[in-house]
Amino acid sequence: MRRATILGATGSIGQNTIDLIARNPQAYDVVALTGAGNIAQLAADAKLLNADLAVTAYDDRLDELRAALAGTGIEAAAGQAALTEAAARPADWVMSAIVGAAGLAPGLAALEQGATLALANKETLVCAGSLVLETAHKHSARLLPVDSEHSAVFQALVGEEIDAVERIVITASGGAFRDWPLAKLKTASLAEASQHPNWDMGQRITIDSASMFNKALEVIETREFFGVDPGKIEVLVHPESLIHAMVGFRDGALMAHVGAPDMRHAIGYALNWPDRKDLPVPRLDLAAVGQLNFSAPDEARYPALRLAREVMERGGLAGAVFNAAKERALDAFIAGRIGFLDMAAVVEHVLAQIDAQPGLIDAAMTLDNVIETDHLTRMCVDRHIS
């Protein structure tokens, strides 16, 4: 029986992970589930999987969680420290699906106890790639990708040498505004940005898809995860979202991972690795699909992609600045304080502001420095848009 923990259990990735584990409950001893404000869902899932511990990120929701778990024997806890403590409990496999930079400390705690970390939290590698990889190596832990693009690359590389890779192509749906006239984006509303053409996801990731900030983060994550030169990483707009990534080799071969847009594929691959097991995902009928479409992204429409390449060139803690500025700019857009196109402009301005402060971006890659940089960046964004 494998001990498993799910960080971010109430989100989309967490719920899909629970769906897979619940289909074979005798194979798993669920150590901990963590969530945010959806206490009813967190408690119900903890009961379903007979977890040892359930944790909400919100201190003021602890009594509510305890009441929901009364009589079950399941331990309840709350707060950021409790999230990290849950991740540190001995487990064989940990799903890291907490959204944003908040997932970094729990992810590191899981690696420090030697777990296999299934990484759906792209910000972990964007903010602190070298620290995460060094921690995994030091504690003989393993990182497995769960983002569909990175899982696709990982699978395409099975049996291959990374030195033989000529290019990595990650695909993007293009988001809600892929077919909009560029001039119209200035007036894009929150409701319009929150509607994804292919996926049913949370609001924040849906907006990040429309701005392609999520793809910008994934470009940086690709560089960190696979250790390839940034010049080898390409982005291709693929509206059907059926090819998740392609890997090109020096002999001209191009290996594509093709599958239905169902996150249980990537989650299941990480859950069962190194084996492949039956998964309840749709099977593609390519004859019914008929055709696949591709186009190069317009960086005037998606300036986040250019910023990601500048961040990789800058190095150091620039990824932490980029992510924090992106998250805070997104908060401002959701709150109606800035427009859709202003998000990229805010991130670019704040990157320059932080880089101009001697020693900040070039500070040592430690958890404390990443957290401090994140904090300073968020304050800089708030000052800029106030």
N, C-alpha and C positions, 0 to 999 in steps of 0.2 A: 504494500500500500504506500503510495506516494503522499508526502505531506505537501500541501499546496496552500498558498496565500494569494488573495486577489486584492491588490491596491487599486482603488477606484472601482469598486464592485458595482456601483449603481449607475455608472455611465454606460454608453453603448458597447464599448469593448468589454467592460466588466460583465455586462449582462449576457453577451455572447459567450464569454468564457464560462459563466455559470451554466448556460444552456448545455454546453458540451460536457462539463463535469457532472451535471445532474443526470445525464444519460447513462453514466457509468459510475454511480456513487460508491460502489464497493471498492473501486480502485483508488480512492482518494480519502485522505484524512485532512480535512480543511482546517488549517491552523487559525487563519484570521481573514476577515473581510473588512474593508474600510470603505467609507463613503463620505458624502458631504451632507446636504440638507434633506435628502429623501429618506427620512428615518423609517417610514413604513416599509419601503422596498428593502432597505438594508436589513431590518429585523426579519422580514419574511425570507430573504435569501439565507441569512444566518441560520434560521430554523430549517429551511429546506436542506441545507448542506451539513447541518449539525456542526457548525463551526465552533471552535473553542472561544473565539473572541470576535466582537464586532466593535468597530471604532468609527465615530463621526468626527469630521474635522472641526466641528463647531463645539466649543466648550459649553455654550449655553443650551445645547440640545441633549446633554448627557442624561438628564432625568427622563426625558421623553424616550430615549433609547432604552434605558433601564426598564421603564414601564412596559415597553413593547416586547421586551425579552423576559419579563417576569415569569418565573416558574420553569424556565427552560434549562437553567444551569449554564447558559452562555454568558461569558463575561462581557461587560460593556465598558468602554472608555471613550474619552473625547480629547480633542486638541491636537496641535501639530506634534508635540512630543510623543503623544500616544500613537500617532501614525507611524513615526519612526521606530518606536518600540515594537509595534506590531510587525513591521518589516524585519526587525532584528531577531524575531523568534525563529528558532530552527525550522527550516522548511527545505524541501528538495527543489521546489519550483515556485517561483513568485511572478505573478503578472503585475507589471508596472503600467497602470493605466490612469494614474492621477494626472489631471490636465495641468499643463503649464510647469513653471519652474518649481512649483510646490512638490513635484514628484522627485526632485533630485536627491534630497536627503534620505527619504525612505528607500529609494533605489540603491544608493550607496550602502545603506544599512543591510539590505538584503545580500548584496555582493560580499560584504564583510563577514557574513556568516556562511559563505560558500555556496549559496543557492544558485541554481540556474535562473537567470533573470530574463523573462520574456518581456522585451522592451517595446511598449506601445507609446511611451512618453518620449516623443522626439526631442523635447527640450532638454532632457538629461544629457544627451551627447552634444547638442548645440551649445549649451552653457558650459559644459565641463568635460569635453570629450576625452582629453588625455588623462584627467583625474579618474574618470570612470573606468577607462581601459586599464590603467595602472592598478586600480583597486581590484578589478576582476582578476588580473594576473597574480597579484600578491596573495589573494585568498583562494586561488584555484577555482574561481567561480566562472560561470559561462554566461555570455550574452547571446540571446537569440532575438532576431528582429521580428516585430509583429506588425509594424506599418506594412501595408500590402505591397508597396513598392520595394521596400528593403527585404521583405521576405521573398519576393520574387527574384531579386538579385541573388540573395543567399542560396536559393534553390538552383538557380542557373549556374552557380559556381561550384556545385557539388562535383567533385572529381577533377576540378580545374585548378590551375595555378594562377594566383592573382597577377603574376608577372606577364601572363599571356593576354590580359585584358587590355583592349585598345580603347574601349569606351563603355560607359554605362548610361543607358537611356532610361530615365524615369518619366512616366506619363502623368498627365494632368487632365482632368475633365474640362478645365477652363472655367468652371464655376458658373454662377448665375448670370454673369454678364459677358460670356464669351462671344455672343453674337450681337451685343449692343454696339451702336456707334460710339466711338471714343468720346465724343463731346457730351454724350448723354450721361456718362459716368459721374459728372459733377453733381448731378441731381439725384443720384441713386439713393433710395431710402433704406432704412434699416429693414423694413419688411421685405423689400425686394432682394436685399443682400442675404437674407436669411432663408431663401428658397433654393435648395440645390437641385439641379436638373436630374441627377442620377441617384443620389444617396439620401437616406433619412438619418441625419446626424444632428448633434447638438448645435445650438445657434452659433457659438464661437467658432467651431471648426468650419461651419458652413460659410460664415463670413470670411474666414481665412482662406477658404477655397476660392471665393469670389475675387479676393484681392491677390491671390496666389502667394500669400505669406506662408501658408502651410507648405507649399512646394519649395519655397525659399529655404524654410527650415529643413526640409527633406534633402535638399541639395547639400547643405552643410552636414547633415547626419550621414549622408552617403560617404562623404569624404572621411568623416571620423570613423565610421563603422568599418569601411573596407580599406581605408588607407590609400586611396588612389589620388592621383594628382587632380586638383579641381578642374583642370582643362579637359579631363576625360569624362566629365559628368555633363550630360545633356538633358534638357527637358523638352518633351514633345506633347503638344495638346492632342488628346485622343478622346473625342466626345463620348464614345461608347463605353469607355472605362472597362474594357475586357482584357486588353494587354496591360499588365501592371508595371512591367519593366522589361528591358532587353539588355543583354550583355553582348558586346561585340568583341571578338577576339582577333589576334594579330594575323590569323589566316583568312580573315574576311567573314568568318561565320558570325551569325547574329542569333543568339538564343533568346527566345521570348517566352515569358510565362503568361499563359492565357487562362482566364477563368472568370466565372461569374462574379459580379461585384458583391461578394458576401464575405465579411470579415472573419467568419468562422473558418475559412480556408487557412488564412495566415495564423490565426490563433491555434487552430487544430494542428498545424504543422509544428509550431513551437511546443505545443502541449505533448505531442507524441514523438518528437524528434529523439533519436535519429531514424525512427520508423515512420512509415506512412500507414495510417489506419483509415477505415471508412469514416467519412464525414457527411453530415446531412446538408450538403450544399447543392445548389442546382447544377446540373450538367449542361454544358453548352451545346446547342444545335447550331453549328456554324452555317449550315445551309439556310436556316431560318434567319440568322443574323444578316446574311447576304453580303455585307461589305463593312469594312473598317476604314475610318478616316483619321488622318493625321495632319497636323500643321505646326509650324514653328511658332512659339509664343511671341507676341508683340511686346517688347519690353517697355514701350510707351504705355501700353495698357497695364502691364504687370511690372512696375519698377522694383518690386520686392526681389525679383530674380537678380537684377543688377546689384542691388544692395547685398545680397547673399554672397556674391562673388567678391565684392569689396571686403566683406567681413572675413572671408577665408584668406584673402591676400593679407589682411591686417594681422590676423592671428591673435594670440594671447587671449584675453578675456573679451574680445570683441563680440564673440558669439553670445555671451551673457548679456552684454549691452543690447545687442540686436533683439534678443528675445524679450527682455524686460521692456524695452521701448515699444516693441510690437504689441505686447500684452496690454500695456497702459494706453496706447493709442486706440486699441480695439475697445477698451473700456470707455474711452471718451466718445468714440463713434456710437456705441450702443446707448450711451447716456444722452446723445444728441448734441454733444459739445463741439464736434468737428464733423466734417463731411467725409464721404467715402474715400475720395482721393487724398484727403488731408493726412490719412494714416501713414502713407509712405513718406510724405513730406516731413511729418513729425519724426519718424524714425531716422530719416537721413540727417535731419538737423541735430538730433540728440546724439547720434553716433559721432558727428563732428565735434560737438561740445564736450563729450566725455573723452574723446581721443586727445583733445587739446589740453587736458589736465594731466600734467606729468606723472608718470608712474602708475596710473590707474589700470589701463588696459594691459600694461606689461608686468603687472604684479604676478606673483607666483600663483599657480593654479591650485588653490586649496579651497575647501568648502567654505571656510569663513570669508575668503576673498571674493568668491563667486556671489555669496549672499550679500556682502557689502556692496559689490558692484551693482547687483540687481536693485538694491535699495536706493543707491545714489541715482541710478538711471531713472527709476520711477519718479523720484523727486524732480529730476531735471525735466521729464515730460510734463509733469503737473505745472511747473513754473512756466514752461514754454506755452502751454495752451490756456493758462489762466487769464 
